[in-house]
Amino acid sequence: ELTIIDGKINITQSYEGLEGVDITISGGDIDIRSTDDGMNAAGGVDSSGTGGMGGGMSGNGSITISGGNIFMYAQGDGLDANGIIEITGGYTIVTGPTQGDTAILDYDTTATISGGTFIGAGSTMMAQIFSDGTQGTMAAQGSFLGGTEIRLEDADGKEIISYTPETSFQFIIIS
């Protein structure tokens, strides 16, 4: 289990940023840069996080975010759980992946959002959105260059939220 309740974590270079069977984040300021998954619950196809070769993957992994400020740039999946993803609070931004069989969200069972703010910009190939939740979520597909602003406004043109990813993207999720 990996539990983060506060503090400042700055991962400037990693294969997978945060990894554990169950990842729980309730606070703190977290900045992750990874060449594979930003957060990985229960390992991936390369056996990382599964106890080495032959360890197998668990369908019970979870990522739970109830608070904190999380920014991640992932060349692999942003949030990858071989079970569930649950977001009830906090401010989470996922940039990447930009191509391949990876996604902003990658889950096997469910991904729910009932609080907090979530913005994701990445590729479309394996794109998943939240499977359930009690707050509004929108997703859009297109082709955008890095430096293109994502901006959500209300009916009066007042900004609700904006973010400018540094990399090109084809899919966005906002909640």
C-alpha positions in Angstrom: 0.0 0.0 0.0 1.1 3.5 -0.7 -0.6 6.3 1.2 0.2 10.0 0.9 -1.6 12.4 3.2 0.6 15.6 2.9 3.9 17.0 1.9 5.6 17.9 -1.4 6.7 15.2 -3.8 8.6 16.1 -6.9 9.5 13.1 -9.1 11.5 14.6 -11.9 12.5 11.4 -13.7 11.0 7.9 -13.3 9.9 4.8 -15.1 6.6 4.7 -13.2 6.0 7.6 -10.8 4.0 6.1 -8.0 3.3 2.4 -7.7 1.6 0.0 -5.3 -1.3 -2.4 -5.2 -3.4 0.2 -3.5 -2.5 3.9 -3.9 -4.4 6.4 -1.6 -3.8 10.1 -1.8 -5.6 12.5 0.5 -3.3 15.6 0.4 0.0 17.1 -0.6 1.5 18.6 -3.7 2.7 15.9 -6.2 4.5 16.5 -9.4 5.3 13.3 -11.5 7.2 12.9 -14.7 7.4 9.3 -16.0 8.5 7.4 -19.1 5.7 4.9 -18.4 2.7 5.2 -16.1 2.2 8.2 -13.8 0.5 6.0 -11.2 0.3 2.3 -11.4 -1.8 0.1 -9.1 -0.8 -3.6 -9.3 1.7 -3.6 -12.1 1.8 -3.7 -15.8 2.6 -5.9 -18.7 6.3 -5.7 -18.0 5.9 -7.2 -14.5 6.8 -3.9 -12.8 5.0 -3.8 -9.5 4.0 -7.5 -9.5 7.0 -8.9 -7.6 9.1 -9.5 -10.7 8.9 -12.0 -13.5 6.0 -14.4 -13.3 4.3 -12.4 -10.5 1.1 -11.9 -12.5 -1.2 -9.0 -12.4 -3.8 -8.4 -9.7 -7.4 -7.3 -10.6 -7.7 -5.8 -7.2 -5.4 -2.7 -7.5 -6.9 0.7 -6.7 -6.1 4.4 -7.0 -8.1 6.5 -4.6 -7.7 10.3 -4.6 -9.6 12.4 -2.1 -7.4 15.5 -1.9 -4.1 17.1 -2.9 -2.8 18.8 -6.0 -1.5 16.3 -8.5 0.2 17.1 -11.8 1.7 14.3 -13.9 3.3 14.0 -17.3 3.2 10.4 -18.3 4.4 8.8 -21.5 2.4 5.7 -20.6 -0.9 5.6 -18.9 -1.7 8.5 -16.5 -3.7 6.7 -13.9 -3.5 2.9 -14.4 -5.4 0.5 -12.0 -5.8 -3.2 -12.6 -9.0 -2.7 -10.5 -10.6 0.7 -9.7 -10.0 4.4 -9.8 -12.0 6.6 -7.4 -11.7 10.4 -7.2 -13.6 12.2 -4.5 -11.6 15.4 -4.2 -8.4 17.2 -5.0 -7.0 18.7 -8.2 -5.6 16.3 -10.7 -4.0 17.1 -14.1 -2.8 14.3 -16.4 -0.7 15.2 -19.5 0.0 12.3 -21.8 0.3 9.9 -23.2 0.6 11.3 -26.8 0.4 8.0 -28.8 0.3 4.2 -28.6 -1.8 1.8 -26.6 -1.9 4.0 -23.5 -4.5 6.3 -22.0 -5.2 9.1 -19.6 -7.3 6.7 -17.5 -6.7 2.9 -17.7 -8.8 0.7 -15.4 -10.1 -2.8 -15.4 -13.2 -2.5 -13.2 -14.5 1.1 -12.7 -13.4 4.7 -12.6 -15.7 7.0 -10.6 -15.6 10.7 -9.8 -17.7 12.4 -7.2 -15.6 15.4 -6.2 -12.6 17.4 -7.0 -11.3 18.6 -10.3 -9.8 16.4 -13.1 -8.3 17.4 -16.4 -6.6 15.0 -18.7 -5.1 15.5 -22.2 -3.7 12.5 -24.1 -4.1 10.0 -26.9 -7.2 8.4 -28.3 -6.0 4.9 -29.0 -7.0 3.3 -25.7 -9.1 6.2 -24.4 -11.4 5.5 -21.4 -13.6 8.0 -19.6 -15.0 7.7 -16.1 -17.5 4.9 -15.9 -19.6 6.5 -13.2 -19.8 9.5 -10.9 -22.0 12.1 -9.3 -20.5 15.2 -11.0 -20.4 16.2 -14.6 -17.7 15.0 -16.9 -17.0 15.8 -20.5 -14.7 14.3 -23.1 -13.7 15.5 -26.5 -11.6 14.2 -29.4 -9.6 16.1 -31.9 -6.1 16.9 -32.9 -4.3 19.6 -31.0 -0.7 20.8 -30.8 1.2 21.3 -27.6 0.5 24.7 -26.2 -3.2 24.6 -27.2 -5.3 25.9 -24.3 -8.1 23.7 -23.0 -10.8 26.1 -21.7 -14.2 25.4 -20.2 -16.6 28.3 -19.9 -20.1 28.7 -18.5 -23.1 30.0 -20.6 -22.0 33.6 -19.9 -18.5 33.1 -21.2 -16.9 33.0 -17.7 -14.0 30.7 -17.3 -14.6 27.6 -15.2 -11.3 26.0 -15.7 -8.4 26.1 -18.2 -5.2 24.3 -18.8 -2.5 24.3 -21.5 -0.8 21.0 -22.1 2.9 21.1 -23.2 2.5 18.2 -25.6 0.2 17.4 -28.5 -3.0 15.6 -27.6 -6.1 14.0 -29.3 -8.4 13.4 -26.3 -9.4 15.5 -23.3 -11.4 14.7 -20.2 -12.7 17.4 -17.8 -14.6 16.9 -14.6 
